[in-house]
């Protein structure tokens, strides 16, 4: 089976063949210049690799139910791997610490901002509190939450996730908490059904929400959102400049028109980047969020991800550590691993996590590392070669093999959060003029 590195090479090979198929240059000097640039990969630079981080655990849904933070039905709804059959129980859902903190913050009635990276489960951090609120106050009493997405694709994706949690395992797939998507892409019949029977949770985009506040024929739908409880702005960092001002004014119109006096505003965003301590960053972000929401957001309610190492810290100055890494790189060591524990204990795994996965700020707090390439003058292979004394080309092949070895370990031996999943980012540039 082809791996992601081979797929990348195949795709770029096909693209290069396509590009070069219509380049016909008569002037030899220009031809040599263009050919050299293509050979150096000016249109398709080296791919960047980033290791998905491991998140600090925060407990389970069942623990929150036992502590009476969540409604008892949440223990049945929020399960992993539920099937679309009545009585399907699924598996225990364990939360990351930032999800756990967000749920408790929402339960306390505070508006908050969740600033975590991709793959961190941001949507559960607001869906769970919304579902809990509807369960406590009863379904079918009007729209209690409006979730606003910057793109319809994100809203469509979220519908699938809600269906897995709220519909699977219930008779006829009828959810205990109702939801619907209303973005303007629906048929006239679908829109009429939603207007006639408004859901508990409405998924939309900010343009459609603006229209719902102004269009006469949809006043019955928005009227059912009177005294709205939750307004969620997903991917908040996408709203900038004039668009950010428009969205901020929209939030205020929603509060005024719906008389949402007890409204909780929730935002999700990318990880915080900037100078200063985490407390200083939270204070700055809280001020921006308060201005956008028109409601106070406290610095302590800006919730960021808490990362942890999947591998042990390794002493890369130790001769025994370097010897083990050289054995792995040279292939003298067996290629496979019996378990995920053995894989994570290997010093090459620690080095890869330090290089592609994690870094630390001035206070020692773990942060996501910036993606870097394997090849190139400042690439990971060159760094590993300088550390071990093994040629960079051999190091590059070993890094790829080790990443794939972690990915290919049997699923049954992996914990709920796969610790060595990685992303390959490939950018393709457009051509420029040659003079």
C-alpha positions, 0 to 999 in steps of 0.5 A: 500500500502506498504511503503518504510520502510516495503519494506526494512524490507521485502527485508532484511527478504528475504535476511536473509532467503536466507543467513541463508538457506545454513549456517550449522555450527557444532561447537557450539561456531562458530555457536553462534558467527555467529548467534549473528553477524547476529542478530546484522545486521552485514551484513545488517546495519541500513538503512540511511535516508536523506531528499531532501533539498529545493533549493532557487528559481531563476526565470523561463524560461519565465523570462529569455526569457523576459530578452532576456537571452534566445531565445524565442523558449526556452519558448515553449521547456522548460515546465513541464509535456508536452505531446507527442501531437502537441501543448502541452504547459505544465506548467511553468518551474521554475528554482533553483537559481544554474540553473539560475546562470549557464545559465547566466554564460554560456550566458556570454561565460564563462566555468563553473563548477556546484557543486550540489548534486543529484536531483538538476537538473544539466543537465538542467543547461547545456542543456538549454544554448546549446539549446539556442545557437543552436536556435540563430545560426540555427540547422543543421550546424554541431555538436555544443555540445558534452556531455560526460558521465562516463556511458552509462546508464546516457547518455541513461537517458538523451536522454529520458529527451531531448526527453520530452523537444525537441520532445513533442509538435512538429509536428511528434516529430521533434525537433527544436534542434537535438540530438543523442546518440553515445556510441558504443551500437547502431546498424550499421544502426543507426551509419550510420544515425548519421554519414550521418546526424550529430545532433546539440548535441551528447551524448557519453562517453569518450572512444567513444569520443577518438575513434571518434578522431582516427577512419577513418570510423567515421572521417566524424562525428567528422569532423562535430564538427569543431569549437565545441562550448560546451564540457560538462563533466558530473559527473566530480568527477568520473575522478580521478588519471590516468583516470583524466589525460587521460580525461584532455588530451582528452579535449585538443585533442578535442580542437586542432583537432576540432580547437575549439577556442571559446570552452566553457567547462562545468563540473558537480560534486557532492557538494563541501566538504572540509575545509575553506570558500566557497570562498576558496573551490571555488578557489581550485576547479576552479584551478583543473577545469582549469587544467582539461579543459586546459581553465581558470575557475574563482572561481566565475564560480564554482556554488554551490547549494543554499539551503533554509529551508522548515520549520521554525526554531523552539525553541526546548527548548520551553515547548510548542514546546516540548509538541506539539512534544510529542503529535505528537509522542504519537499519541494524535494528529490527524495523518493527515494534511489538507495541506502542510503548516500545515505539515511544520509548525509543530515543528516535521517537523522542527526537522526532517529537522534539523536532516535529511536534513540540517546543517550549516557551520562555516559561517552559510551557509546551507548545506546538512546533512549527512545521519543518521539512525533512530535506533541505539545508535546515531540514530535519534530516540535516539536523539528525545527520549532524547529531548522529554523524550519519549522512543526511540522505540516510537520515531522511529515509529513516525519519520517514520510515519511523513516522510510518512505523508509528502510524502503522502500529495495530490499532488495538495497541494504540491508546484512544489518542493516536500519539504519532499521527502526523500531517504532510503540508505541500504547497504548490506555487504558481508560475511567474514571468521570466525576463 
